[in-house]
Amino acid sequence: MLAKKHRFQGRRSIQRVYRAGQSRRGRMLSVRYLTTPKQPFRAAVVVSRKVHKSAVVRNRIRRRIYEILRADYAAQLDGVQVIVTVFDASLVALPAKELRRHIAHLFAKTQN
């Protein structure tokens, strides 16, 4: 789980990223991001019921992505607000290394 300072506070801050942010889409997930100087890295993971009916599976996907964001990006991306949206339930069976590589590829696109 991300530290409280790295989580969004309220609906307005998430809506700001959706309205003003830029988006990069991969095969299984998309990253919407907004650069906001003087603010900490913030992240949210969205896994809708369309991805999988089971809340257990959706939460497992969400926890795996949060852990990658916490370990790899929370310290280095100050001033960036990120929303990761999942489209494919096959992320559950994806090995951690491959999931990490897929997320890193999308984050590399955001740097360009």
C-alpha positions as CSV (number, residue, x, y, z in Angstrom):
1,M,0.0,0.0,0.0
2,L,1.2,3.5,-0.7
3,A,1.8,5.9,2.1
4,K,-1.0,8.4,2.8
5,K,0.9,11.3,1.2
6,H,1.1,9.3,-2.1
7,R,-2.6,8.6,-2.3
8,F,-5.2,10.9,-3.8
9,Q,-7.4,12.9,-1.3
10,G,-11.0,13.2,-2.6
11,R,-12.7,13.0,-5.9
12,R,-11.6,16.5,-7.2
13,S,-7.9,15.7,-7.3
14,I,-8.6,12.6,-9.4
15,Q,-11.0,14.5,-11.7
16,R,-8.2,17.1,-12.3
17,V,-5.9,14.3,-13.6
18,Y,-8.6,12.9,-15.8
19,R,-9.4,16.4,-17.2
20,A,-6.0,18.0,-17.6
21,G,-3.7,15.0,-17.7
22,Q,-2.1,13.1,-20.6
23,S,-2.6,9.5,-21.3
24,R,-0.5,6.5,-22.5
25,R,-2.1,3.2,-23.2
26,G,-0.7,-0.2,-23.4
27,R,-2.2,-3.6,-24.2
28,M,-3.5,-4.4,-20.7
29,L,-3.5,-1.0,-18.9
30,S,-3.3,2.7,-19.4
31,V,-1.5,5.5,-17.4
32,R,-3.0,8.9,-17.1
33,Y,-0.7,11.4,-15.6
34,L,-0.4,15.1,-14.7
35,T,2.7,16.9,-13.7
36,T,2.2,19.2,-10.7
37,P,5.3,20.8,-9.3
38,K,5.7,21.2,-5.5
39,Q,3.4,18.3,-4.8
40,P,4.4,14.7,-3.9
41,F,3.9,11.7,-6.2
42,R,0.3,10.5,-6.0
43,A,-1.2,7.4,-7.5
44,A,-4.4,5.5,-7.9
45,V,-5.3,2.2,-9.5
46,V,-8.7,1.7,-11.2
47,V,-9.9,-1.9,-11.8
48,S,-13.5,-1.9,-12.9
49,R,-16.0,-4.7,-12.5
50,K,-15.8,-5.2,-16.3
51,V,-12.3,-6.5,-15.8
52,H,-13.4,-9.3,-13.4
53,K,-16.6,-10.0,-11.5
54,S,-14.8,-11.1,-8.4
55,A,-13.7,-8.4,-5.9
56,V,-11.0,-10.7,-4.7
57,V,-9.4,-10.8,-8.1
58,R,-9.8,-7.1,-8.7
59,N,-8.2,-6.3,-5.3
60,R,-5.3,-8.7,-6.1
61,I,-4.6,-6.8,-9.3
62,R,-4.8,-3.5,-7.5
63,R,-2.4,-4.6,-4.7
64,R,0.1,-5.9,-7.2
65,I,0.2,-2.6,-9.1
66,Y,0.3,-0.5,-6.0
67,E,3.3,-2.5,-4.7
68,I,5.2,-1.8,-8.0
69,L,4.3,1.9,-7.8
70,R,5.4,2.1,-4.2
71,A,8.7,0.2,-4.7
72,D,9.8,1.7,-8.0
73,Y,8.3,5.1,-8.5
74,A,7.1,6.8,-5.3
75,A,10.5,8.1,-4.4
76,Q,11.6,9.2,-7.9
77,L,8.5,10.9,-9.4
78,D,7.9,13.9,-7.2
79,G,5.4,16.3,-8.8
80,V,3.6,13.6,-10.8
81,Q,0.1,12.4,-10.3
82,V,-0.8,9.1,-11.9
83,I,-3.9,7.0,-12.4
84,V,-3.4,3.5,-13.7
85,T,-6.5,1.9,-15.3
86,V,-6.6,-1.9,-15.9
87,F,-8.3,-3.3,-18.9
88,D,-7.4,-7.0,-18.8
89,A,-7.9,-9.6,-16.1
90,S,-4.9,-11.6,-17.3
91,L,-2.7,-9.4,-15.2
92,V,-3.6,-11.7,-12.3
93,A,-1.6,-14.6,-13.9
94,L,1.2,-12.4,-15.2
95,P,4.5,-12.9,-13.5
96,A,5.6,-10.0,-11.3
97,K,8.7,-9.4,-13.5
98,E,6.7,-9.1,-16.6
99,L,4.0,-6.8,-15.0
100,R,6.8,-4.6,-13.7
101,R,8.3,-4.4,-17.2
102,H,4.9,-3.6,-18.7
103,I,4.4,-0.7,-16.2
104,A,8.0,0.5,-16.7
105,H,7.4,0.7,-20.5
106,L,4.3,2.9,-20.0
107,F,6.1,5.1,-17.6
108,A,9.0,5.4,-20.1
109,K,6.4,6.7,-22.6
110,T,5.3,9.4,-20.2
111,Q,8.9,10.7,-19.9
112,N,9.0,11.5,-23.7
